[in-house]
Amino acid sequence: MSAVTVTTPIRKNSGWRLFLQTVIGRAYPRVIGQQREKSWLIFEVLLPLINVAAYVYVYRAIGAPEDYVGFVVIGGAMIAFWMNVLWSMSSQLYWEKEQGNLALYIIAPTSLMAILLGMAIGGMIATLLRAGAIIALGTLLFNVHYVIINPWQLLAVFALTMIALYGLGMMTASVFLLFSREAWHYVNLAMEPVYLLSGFYFPLKNLGFWVALGASVIPLSLGLDAMRQLAFRSGPSLGFLSVPLEIAILAVLSVIFLIAARWLLATLERLAREEARLTENRR
């Protein structure tokens, strides 16, 4: 009499369960990698802090209001998020293609949106530690004083800024992949102009109304302006727009960028599967 072997079917996740599992799976390596390479944290905190210190001493040398020192510290911390979006999000699909991993992402039974979202969350957590360290050290070294008017609004501004910023990163990831090898040059091109247009080291309104209005397409511009208004005594007088209006614009940008990212990634997946190749420029 032969024994009958009963096998339990393997349960495969689908729908939102698969989406969530993918997000966690892609976020995990970035969070753990930050802990394993502790030397990275030293360089990622100390080097930006040196740049912040240069602007602090310039403002103090010319007798600028003391709140400008706080503006610089907050701006220096937020640069960490822009660099993470630019190098770890916008260029991600291009780098995966160069390393031969993009084909695996395309054929995987999940969405590219979930993969990039996991990378975004993992990178955001790691970058949050770096930004927090810059703010803490900058506050202690330069004796920055904060006057937080509304902590809930401040939290809402930061959350909406991150959603819009990483939505922009997911959207540009597809665009940069379409440019293929030219993506590297576009990444380098986008670095310095954003430093100026986002007002990392000075109030946004100093750019002039129309330039500042155009720069508002970059989530960091309005996010920084609103956070400074909510965290410093002179912030409201130096703000570009009112905080409620900036929150509303950030919410709209978040929706637009996320919808555009979903559409572009879906289009990229469809082209890659239908044409049996990874999308690239044809000359």
C-alpha positions, -999 to 999 in steps of 0.1 A, spaced: 0 0 0 17 32 -12 16 63 9 -3 93 -5 16 126 -3 -6 156 3 9 189 -9 -3 222 4 -7 247 -24 15 277 -21 -6 308 -16 4 336 -39 -3 372 -31 -21 394 -56 -37 428 -58 -29 451 -29 -12 423 -9 13 419 -37 17 456 -40 24 460 -3 48 430 -2 67 445 -31 70 479 -14 83 463 18 107 440 -1 123 469 -20 124 493 10 142 467 32 176 467 14 179 504 16 171 507 52 194 478 62 222 490 39 223 523 57 228 505 90 256 483 76 276 511 61 278 535 91 307 553 75 283 566 48 263 584 75 294 603 86 303 615 52 266 623 43 262 644 74 296 661 78 302 672 42 268 689 38 272 705 72 304 721 59 285 737 30 258 749 55 285 764 77 299 784 48 265 801 42 260 807 79 293 826 83 285 846 52 251 857 66 267 865 100 295 885 83 270 907 64 248 911 95 218 893 81 189 885 105 196 856 127 166 836 113 186 833 80 209 810 98 180 787 106 168 790 69 202 777 58 202 748 83 167 737 72 176 741 35 208 721 40 189 693 55 163 693 27 190 690 1 195 654 13 160 646 0 166 662 -33 198 643 -38 181 611 -29 153 617 -54 177 627 -81 202 599 -78 183 571 -62 149 576 -79 151 595 -112 182 576 -123 172 543 -108 156 526 -138 185 537 -160 210 523 -136 190 490 -133 190 488 -171 228 493 -173 233 465 -147 209 441 -164 182 441 -137 155 461 -154 143 431 -175 137 412 -142 116 441 -130 96 442 -162 87 405 -162 80 403 -124 44 397 -115 41 431 -98 41 467 -109 70 491 -114 51 516 -93 53 493 -63 90 487 -69 98 524 -72 76 532 -42 95 507 -21 128 523 -31 114 557 -24 102 547 11 135 530 19 155 559 7 133 584 25 138 566 58 176 565 53 176 602 42 154 613 71 182 601 95 207 622 76 185 652 74 177 649 111 214 647 120 221 679 99 193 698 117 204 686 151 241 694 147 233 727 128 210 738 156 235 731 183 266 745 165 249 777 153 225 782 181 193 783 160 161 792 177 127 779 164 93 794 170 69 767 158 35 783 152 15 752 142 32 718 145 3 700 127 6 723 97 43 718 98 39 680 97 14 683 69 37 705 48 66 680 53 45 650 44 30 666 13 64 678 2 78 643 4 48 628 -14 51 653 -42 89 651 -44 91 613 -46 61 613 -70 82 636 -92 111 612 -88 90 582 -99 77 602 -129 112 613 -140 125 578 -136 105 568 -167 115 599 -186 152 595 -178 150 559 -190 136 570 -223 167 592 -227 189 562 -222 226 573 -218 217 609 -220 200 605 -186 233 610 -168 237 644 -183 202 654 -175 207 644 -139 238 666 -136 220 694 -154 192 694 -129 213 696 -98 225 732 -96 194 750 -110 172 734 -84 196 746 -56 188 781 -68 151 778 -77 142 760 -45 157 787 -23 177 762 -2 198 791 14 175 821 11 138 830 11 120 820 -21 103 855 -25 138 870 -32 137 855 -66 108 877 -76 72 868 -80 72 853 -115 104 833 -111 93 820 -77 59 811 -92 76 791 -119 99 775 -93 68 763 -74 66 734 -98 94 719 -78 78 707 -45 109 716 -24 104 753 -32 69 757 -16 77 730 10 107 749 23 89 783 21 60 769 42 82 752 67 102 783 73 70 803 78 59 778 104 92 774 122 107 809 125 95 842 140 103 862 108 91 834 85 56 848 77 70 882 67 95 865 44 71 839 29 62 838 -8 26 827 -4 3 820 26 8 786 42 -27 773 35 -23 782 -2 11 764 -3 -4 734 13 -32 733 -13 -7 736 -41 15 708 -27 -15 686 -24 -24 692 -61 12 686 -71 12 653 -52 -18 641 -71 -6 652 -105 29 637 -101 16 604 -88 -9 600 -116 17 610 -142 42 585 -126 16 557 -128 7 564 -164 43 567 -175 54 535 -157 24 516 -172 33 529 -206 69 518 -201 58 483 -191 35 479 -220 61 490 -245 87 468 -230 65 437 -231 49 443 -265 81 451 -283 102 425 -264 129 450 -256 136 476 -231 126 511 -242 155 532 -255 162 559 -280 163 550 -316 185 571 -338 
